[in-house]
Amino acid sequence: MALTVIDALRRFLPTHRRNHHHAMNPAQRRATWAITHCRTAEMGGHLHVCAPCLTRQFHFHSCNHRSCPQCGKDATVQWIERELGKRVGAPYFMVTFTLPEELRSLFFTNHAKDIYQLFFHAASSALSDCLANPRWLGAKHSGFTMVLHTWNQRLHFHPHIHCIVPGAGIDRNGRVVTVKNANFLVPQPALRRVFRARFRDRLAALEEQQSREAKPFTRPTIPSTVWAKDWGVDLRPFGSGENIIKYLGRYVTRTAIGDARMVSITDTHVSFRWKNRARGDEQTIEMLEGDEFVARYLRHVLPRGLRAVRHYGFCHSAAKAKRERIAFHTGRPLLIGALETITPPKPPHTIACPCCGEPMTKLLRLLPAWKQNRLTRAPPAVKKRNSA
């Protein structure tokens, strides 16, 4: 039987929750509940029956939590198809923004969600301003998609944002412009400087705002030398953009580690594979105690309500007309009117009988546990009014 990430989590999560419940934030507690109850009777489901052989089988619902390792496969496929259909006919680039190690402890403060928002705002504004510079692309109206990752191969906390950037846009005069060189978007040193300055200024503004609202921002001490460092901003050309969309699409609705990397699960330890970049992507085995594996996994649970994938400019779904105009002027064919093909509806999912292979039919619906409790609970008592 193949090893899975959820097997390791379900084995060690109860112990971790008992020992570290006080240190877990609400988002982590909610994630652990969803992971431990995913596809169980607690979530509800359906009972299917096979008419020829009368075999019955329960199928329970998924939790659909973004931190659950066994959910999100269908959403990944849909995201990739949608983003491939939104491409324009210009060279594509991937820009990666990474924070230095001295700033990573900010994400474990009482304002973690604000820090994530700040990270997105600093990166998006720096990229937009550089793309609008007339010395380079000169696009007043640009577009890009940002994808937040918080892990590295060893599951350590390593926040970084990948940006899918088409080398096209609309200038101040309303004309469609594209990059002059398929291997050059903007100079990396300039982008690094702007990103570092935006993050520093927005962090200072956040601290000032919290002090005015009487919400103390208990952040760790940041050495002044961090603002003089050369922050990591990587920029690479990616041709038509197909490869980078497929690469990032695998992680959009998936978690920090997949089942294919699992090596062994014992009563005390978990082992998994990781690529050692320093040795030319050499496959290395990491063995962790079960409690440490769960702790590393839960570090990547994002605050509730935080969007990890964001679209800006003409890459946003609301900017379809502007995106199609850019696609037309950059040589990408458009299907309009009668030429547009209609996607046939997806056939209903059928479940094959494990005994005879015939399709099973849905017999009845099983309510989740919290809905069952609501139905079986006694009605509230009616208070009698005093006749006086």
matplotlib code that plots the C-alpha trace (Angstrom):
import matplotlib.pyplot as plt

x = [0.0, 1.4, 2.4, 0.5, 1.1, -2.3, -1.4, 1.6, -0.4, -3.3, -0.8, 1.0, -1.5, -3.4, -0.2, 1.0, -2.4, -2.3, 1.3, 1.1, -2.5, -1.7, 0.8, -1.4, -3.3, -7.0, -6.1, -3.9, -6.6, -9.1, -6.7, -6.0, -9.7, -10.3, -7.4, -8.3, -12.0, -11.5, -13.4, -14.8, -18.4, -18.0, -18.1, -21.2, -21.4, -23.5, -24.4, -24.1, -25.6, -24.9, -28.2, -26.9, -25.0, -26.5, -23.1, -23.3, -20.5, -20.1, -18.4, -17.6, -17.1, -13.8, -13.0, -11.7, -9.4, -6.4, -4.0, -5.4, -3.0, -5.7, -7.9, -7.6, -6.6, -9.5, -9.1, -5.5, -6.5, -9.1, -6.7, -4.1, -6.7, -8.0, -4.6, -3.4, -6.5, -5.7, -2.3, -1.3, 1.1, 4.1, 7.2, 6.6, 8.8, 8.8, 9.8, 10.4, 10.4, 12.1, 12.6, 15.8, 16.0, 16.0, 12.5, 10.8, 10.0, 7.5, 5.1, 4.9, 3.7, 0.2, -0.1, 0.9, -2.0, -0.9, 2.6, 1.5, -0.6, 2.4, 4.6, 2.1, 1.7, 5.4, 6.1, 3.2, 3.8, 7.5, 6.8, 4.1, 6.3, 9.2, 7.0, 5.6, 9.1, 9.4, 13.1, 12.0, 8.5, 6.7, 3.3, 1.0, -1.5, 0.4, -0.7, 0.7, -0.3, 1.2, 1.4, 2.6, 4.7, 6.0, 8.1, 11.3, 12.1, 12.7, 9.5, 11.3, 9.5, 10.7, 8.2, 8.5, 6.1, 6.3, 5.0, 3.9, 4.5, 3.6, 6.0, 3.2, 0.8, -0.8, 1.3, 0.1, -1.0, -3.3, -1.0, -0.1, 3.6, 5.7, 9.2, 12.0, 14.0, 12.4, 15.1, 14.8, 11.9, 13.4, 16.8, 17.0, 19.1, 16.5, 13.6, 15.5, 16.0, 12.4, 11.0, 13.3, 12.3, 8.5, 8.7, 10.6, 8.2, 5.1, 6.4, 7.0, 3.5, 1.9, 3.7, 2.5, -1.0, -1.2, 0.2, -2.5, -5.2, -3.8, -3.0, 0.6, 2.7, 5.0, 7.5, 10.9, 14.0, 15.1, 18.8, 19.4, 21.8, 19.0, 18.0, 21.4, 21.4, 20.9, 17.4, 16.6, 14.7, 15.0, 13.9, 13.9, 12.4, 9.9, 8.9, 5.2, 4.4, 2.9, 5.7, 5.6, 1.8, 1.9, 4.8, 3.1, -0.3, 0.9, 1.3, -1.6, -4.2, -1.7, 0.3, 4.0, 4.7, 3.2, 2.6, 5.3, 8.0, 7.1, 9.6, 8.5, 6.2, 7.1, 5.6, 8.0, 9.5, 8.6, 11.0, 10.7, 12.8, 14.0, 16.2, 19.5, 20.0, 23.6, 24.5, 22.7, 19.2, 20.6, 17.8, 18.3, 16.3, 15.1, 14.1, 12.1, 10.4, 6.6, 6.0, 8.6, 7.1, 3.7, 5.1, 6.9, 3.7, 1.5, 3.9, 2.6, -1.1, -2.0, -4.2, -7.9, -9.1, -5.7, -5.6, -2.5, -3.1, -3.8, -4.3, -3.3, -4.0, -5.2, -4.6, -7.6, -10.8, -12.6, -10.2, -11.2, -11.7, -8.3, -6.6, -8.2, -7.1, -3.5, -3.8, -5.1, -2.3, 0.4, -0.7, -2.7, -5.8, -9.2, -12.3, -15.3, -19.0, -19.8, -16.1, -16.1, -16.4, -18.7, -17.1, -19.4, -20.7, -18.6, -20.2, -21.5, -19.0, -19.8, -18.5, -17.8, -18.8, -15.7, -17.2, -18.7, -17.5, -21.0, -21.9, -23.3, -26.3, -26.7, -29.1, -29.2, -27.4, -25.6, -25.7, -22.5, -22.3, -23.0, -26.2, -27.4, -26.9, -28.9, -31.8, -31.8, -31.5, -34.7, -36.5, -35.9, -38.3, -41.0, -41.1, -44.5, -45.7, -46.9, -50.6, -50.1]
y = [0.0, 3.4, 5.8, 9.1, 12.4, 12.3, 8.9, 10.5, 13.5, 11.4, 9.3, 12.1, 15.0, 13.9, 13.8, 17.1, 18.7, 17.5, 18.8, 22.1, 23.1, 26.4, 27.3, 26.7, 29.6, 29.3, 28.7, 25.7, 24.3, 24.5, 22.9, 20.0, 19.3, 19.3, 17.0, 14.5, 14.3, 14.6, 11.8, 10.3, 9.9, 13.2, 15.1, 13.2, 11.6, 9.2, 5.5, 3.9, 0.5, -1.8, -3.1, -6.4, -7.7, -5.4, -4.3, -1.2, 1.3, 4.5, 7.5, 10.4, 14.0, 15.8, 18.7, 20.9, 22.7, 24.2, 22.6, 19.1, 16.9, 14.8, 17.6, 20.1, 17.8, 18.8, 22.5, 22.3, 21.0, 23.7, 26.5, 25.4, 25.2, 28.6, 30.3, 28.7, 30.1, 33.6, 33.9, 36.6, 36.3, 37.8, 36.4, 35.3, 35.7, 34.4, 36.9, 35.5, 37.7, 36.3, 37.9, 37.6, 35.3, 38.2, 39.2, 35.7, 35.9, 38.6, 36.0, 34.4, 37.6, 38.6, 40.4, 37.6, 38.3, 42.0, 40.9, 38.6, 41.5, 43.8, 41.2, 41.1, 44.9, 45.6, 43.0, 44.0, 47.8, 47.4, 45.2, 47.5, 50.6, 48.9, 47.7, 51.2, 52.7, 54.0, 53.0, 49.3, 48.0, 51.3, 49.7, 51.9, 49.0, 45.8, 42.4, 39.5, 36.6, 36.1, 32.8, 32.6, 29.7, 29.4, 26.2, 24.7, 21.1, 20.3, 21.9, 24.8, 28.2, 30.1, 32.7, 33.7, 34.9, 33.6, 36.0, 35.0, 38.1, 38.5, 40.9, 43.1, 45.9, 49.2, 52.4, 55.9, 56.6, 53.6, 51.5, 47.9, 47.5, 44.4, 43.7, 44.4, 41.3, 37.9, 37.5, 40.9, 42.3, 44.8, 45.1, 43.0, 45.4, 48.2, 45.8, 44.7, 48.3, 49.3, 46.1, 46.6, 50.2, 49.4, 46.7, 48.9, 51.9, 49.8, 48.0, 51.4, 52.6, 49.4, 49.9, 53.5, 52.5, 49.9, 52.3, 54.8, 52.1, 51.0, 47.6, 46.9, 45.3, 43.0, 42.3, 40.9, 43.0, 43.6, 44.4, 47.6, 45.8, 43.9, 47.1, 47.2, 43.6, 42.5, 41.0, 38.0, 38.9, 36.3, 37.0, 34.3, 34.1, 31.4, 31.5, 31.2, 30.8, 27.3, 25.6, 28.0, 27.9, 24.1, 24.1, 26.6, 25.0, 21.9, 23.9, 26.3, 24.1, 21.5, 21.4, 21.6, 18.0, 15.3, 11.6, 10.7, 12.0, 9.9, 7.1, 5.6, 6.1, 4.4, 4.7, 7.6, 9.0, 10.1, 10.0, 11.8, 12.7, 16.2, 17.7, 19.1, 22.2, 22.6, 19.2, 19.4, 18.4, 15.2, 13.1, 13.1, 11.4, 13.5, 11.6, 13.6, 12.8, 12.6, 15.7, 17.7, 16.6, 17.9, 21.1, 21.9, 21.1, 23.3, 26.3, 26.6, 27.0, 30.5, 32.9, 32.5, 34.6, 35.2, 34.7, 32.9, 33.4, 36.9, 38.4, 42.0, 44.3, 42.7, 39.2, 39.7, 37.9, 41.3, 42.7, 40.3, 43.0, 44.6, 41.2, 40.1, 43.4, 42.8, 39.2, 40.3, 42.9, 40.4, 37.8, 35.4, 34.1, 34.9, 32.8, 35.2, 34.6, 31.5, 30.4, 30.0, 26.4, 25.5, 23.2, 20.1, 19.6, 17.3, 13.9, 13.0, 11.1, 7.4, 4.9, 1.4, -1.5, -3.2, -6.6, -6.7, -3.4, -2.1, 1.5, 2.1, 4.4, 6.8, 5.4, 8.0, 11.0, 11.0, 14.3, 15.7, 15.2, 18.8, 18.8, 15.6, 17.1, 20.1, 17.9, 15.7, 18.6, 19.3, 22.6, 25.4, 25.6, 28.2, 30.6, 31.0, 34.6, 35.7, 36.2, 39.2]
z = [0.0, -1.0, 1.8, 1.9, 3.7, 5.3, 6.9, 8.6, 9.7, 11.1, 13.0, 14.8, 14.8, 17.9, 20.0, 18.6, 19.3, 22.9, 23.5, 21.6, 21.6, 23.4, 20.8, 17.7, 16.2, 15.2, 11.5, 12.5, 14.8, 12.0, 9.5, 11.9, 12.4, 8.6, 7.9, 10.5, 9.5, 5.7, 3.9, 7.1, 8.3, 10.2, 6.9, 5.6, 2.1, 0.1, 0.1, -3.3, -4.3, -7.3, -8.8, -10.2, -7.1, -4.4, -3.2, -1.0, -0.5, 1.5, -0.1, 2.3, 1.4, 1.3, 3.6, 0.7, 3.1, 1.2, 3.7, 3.3, 1.3, -0.4, -1.6, -4.5, -7.5, -9.7, -8.8, -10.0, -13.4, -13.8, -12.7, -15.3, -18.1, -17.2, -17.1, -20.3, -22.0, -20.7, -22.3, -24.8, -27.7, -25.9, -24.2, -20.6, -17.5, -14.0, -11.3, -7.8, -4.7, -1.6, 1.8, 3.7, 6.7, 9.2, 8.2, 8.3, 12.0, 11.2, 9.9, 13.4, 15.1, 16.1, 12.8, 10.5, 8.0, 7.7, 7.0, 4.2, 2.7, 3.0, 1.2, -1.7, -1.9, -1.8, -4.6, -6.8, -6.6, -7.3, -10.3, -11.7, -11.4, -13.1, -15.9, -16.3, -16.7, -20.3, -20.4, -20.3, -21.1, -20.6, -19.9, -17.8, -17.8, -17.2, -15.9, -13.9, -11.6, -8.1, -6.3, -2.7, -1.5, 2.1, 2.0, 0.6, -0.1, 3.5, 4.7, 6.3, 6.4, 3.3, 2.1, -1.5, -4.3, -7.9, -10.5, -14.0, -16.1, -19.8, -21.5, -22.9, -21.8, -22.8, -22.7, -21.7, -25.2, -25.3, -27.6, -27.0, -26.3, -25.9, -24.7, -27.3, -26.2, -25.3, -22.6, -20.9, -18.9, -16.4, -14.8, -11.6, -9.5, -10.0, -9.2, -6.0, -4.8, -5.4, -3.7, -0.6, -0.3, -0.6, 2.0, 4.5, 4.0, 4.3, 7.4, 9.1, 8.0, 9.5, 12.8, 12.9, 12.1, 14.8, 17.4, 16.5, 16.8, 20.2, 18.7, 19.8, 17.0, 19.0, 16.2, 16.7, 16.5, 12.9, 12.4, 10.5, 8.2, 6.5, 4.6, 3.0, 1.9, -1.7, -1.5, -3.5, -6.7, -9.4, -13.0, -15.8, -19.3, -19.9, -23.6, -24.2, -20.5, -20.9, -18.8, -15.9, -15.7, -15.5, -13.0, -10.6, -11.2, -9.4, -6.2, -6.4, -4.6, -3.2, 0.0, 0.8, 0.2, -2.0, -1.5, -4.1, -1.8, 1.2, 2.0, 5.4, 8.3, 11.6, 15.1, 15.9, 12.6, 9.1, 6.2, 2.9, -0.2, -1.0, -3.8, -2.6, -4.8, -3.6, -5.0, -8.4, -7.2, -5.6, -4.0, -0.2, 2.5, 5.5, 8.6, 11.2, 14.5, 14.0, 16.1, 14.2, 10.8, 11.9, 13.3, 10.0, 8.0, 10.1, 9.7, 6.2, 7.2, 6.0, 8.1, 7.4, 4.5, 3.0, -0.8, -1.9, -5.6, -6.9, -10.4, -11.3, -14.2, -17.4, -16.0, -13.7, -14.8, -14.8, -17.4, -20.2, -22.9, -22.2, -22.2, -25.5, -27.1, -26.0, -27.3, -30.7, -31.1, -30.1, -32.7, -30.6, -32.5, -30.9, -31.4, -31.9, -32.6, -34.6, -34.6, -30.9, -29.8, -26.9, -24.3, -23.9, -20.4, -18.2, -17.9, -14.4, -12.3, -12.0, -9.4, -10.5, -8.3, -6.7, -7.3, -10.8, -12.3, -13.1, -12.4, -8.9, -8.2, -5.3, -2.8, 0.0, 1.4, 4.7, 6.5, 8.3, 12.0, 12.9, 10.8, 12.4, 15.8, 14.7, 13.6, 16.7, 19.2, 21.2, 20.4, 22.8, 25.7, 25.5, 28.4, 30.0, 30.4, 33.8, 33.8, 36.1]

ax = plt.figure().add_subplot(projection="3d")
ax.plot(x, y, z, "-o")
ax.set_aspect("equal")
plt.show()
